[in-house]
């Protein structure tokens, strides 16, 4: 369960688009936005791009 700073329950969670780790308000400045998606770090952005390239190469 996640609580807002004013101690009220918050229904939605913000998760990294790649790894699914929760991104709390304290970690928000470290988060990376790419298009409409949010990632916990630049590493997750790079890893997802590399995964897409690997899948494309394997399909050939």
Legacy VTK file of the C-alpha trace (Angstrom):
# vtk DataFile Version 3.0
C-alpha trace
ASCII
DATASET POLYDATA
POINTS 60 float
0.000 0.000 0.000
1.332 3.426 -0.872
0.500 6.610 1.012
0.793 10.148 -0.247
2.743 12.755 1.772
-0.572 13.917 3.245
-1.102 10.300 4.501
-3.983 9.580 2.137
-4.022 6.331 0.193
-2.841 6.618 -3.409
-4.521 4.213 -5.820
-2.019 4.279 -8.654
1.620 3.262 -8.652
4.306 4.496 -11.011
6.425 1.630 -12.317
9.429 1.442 -14.603
8.282 0.497 -18.094
11.157 -1.972 -18.456
11.760 -3.703 -15.118
8.590 -2.857 -13.195
10.295 -1.414 -10.128
8.155 1.097 -8.242
9.244 4.710 -8.639
8.459 6.670 -5.497
8.393 10.448 -5.210
11.888 10.478 -3.658
13.309 8.643 -6.697
11.342 10.679 -9.240
14.246 13.046 -10.098
16.358 10.009 -11.083
13.644 8.633 -13.368
14.002 8.947 -17.143
11.131 9.806 -19.486
11.244 8.448 -23.017
8.221 9.444 -25.018
5.184 8.617 -22.907
6.994 5.981 -20.813
8.888 6.360 -17.533
11.982 4.322 -16.608
13.781 4.010 -13.276
17.195 4.718 -14.844
19.025 5.279 -18.109
20.271 1.685 -17.810
16.690 0.404 -18.237
16.199 2.601 -21.308
19.415 1.286 -22.869
18.624 -2.333 -21.967
15.175 -2.163 -23.558
16.615 -0.656 -26.766
19.282 -3.388 -26.879
16.642 -6.070 -26.294
14.617 -4.748 -29.232
17.722 -4.895 -31.454
18.526 -8.444 -30.277
14.989 -9.642 -31.023
15.078 -8.059 -34.477
18.446 -9.680 -35.239
17.224 -13.081 -34.031
14.116 -12.876 -36.231
16.241 -12.509 -39.383
LINES 1 61
60 0 1 2 3 4 5 6 7 8 9 10 11 12 13 14 15 16 17 18 19 20 21 22 23 24 25 26 27 28 29 30 31 32 33 34 35 36 37 38 39 40 41 42 43 44 45 46 47 48 49 50 51 52 53 54 55 56 57 58 59
